[in-house]
Amino acid sequence: MKLSDILAHNLRQLRGEKTQREFARKLGISTATVARLETAEQNTALAMLDRLVKALKFDVCDLPKEKK
């Protein structure tokens, strides 16, 4: 599986019960950007990864790991 697909899957899982809109507001980005990240249609920069990790309170090293 490609890293972008793994990241997309993990973001969907980590967002949990929040809507994409709620999550986007928390991150200060558009809902469209969240949707593109969650479908691997958009690559993410390190600055965006930093925002995601802080919003999720998650270890950046675990974000790209493939879940079994």
Secondary structure as GFF3:
##gff-version 3
##sequence-region A 1 68
A	DSSP	alpha_helix	3	15	.	.	.	ID=ss1
A	DSSP	alpha_helix	20	27	.	.	.	ID=ss2
A	DSSP	alpha_helix	31	38	.	.	.	ID=ss3
A	DSSP	alpha_helix	46	56	.	.	.	ID=ss4
###
